[in-house]
Amino acid sequence: MAKTVQERSAKTSRKRVALAEEELRLRVRPGTRQALADLMEWSGITEQGEAMTLMIHHLHALGSAKCQPLLNPPRHVFEPTEIVAREFRNKSLLAIQKDPGDEIIEPA
């Protein structure tokens, strides 16, 4: 006799508890989704969960030192032009003048 949907769900639930499975959710933007799709296509993987699991395990196998360059997000450095810095300083001084009591500390 075939199992009912409830029986199959209960068995699956018991199995997940026994294996200590945990669901991880990930929200991504289109660029990240496209990158995952490309990786899956290049390797012939059809399931997203399988692709992410393999990536995690392969990164972990590299070890702490070798995986660090891959896990360090790029940092954007913003260096304002002289004109922008001057304008910011002028507007800051105006704001300080409108609120007396604030001290002006000139940069070194």
Secondary structure, DSSP 8 states (H G I E B T S, - for coil): ----HHHHHHHHHHHHHHTT---------HHHHHHHHHHHHHHT---HHHHHHHHHHHHHHH-HHHHHHHHS---------HHHHHHHHHHHHHHHHHSTT-------
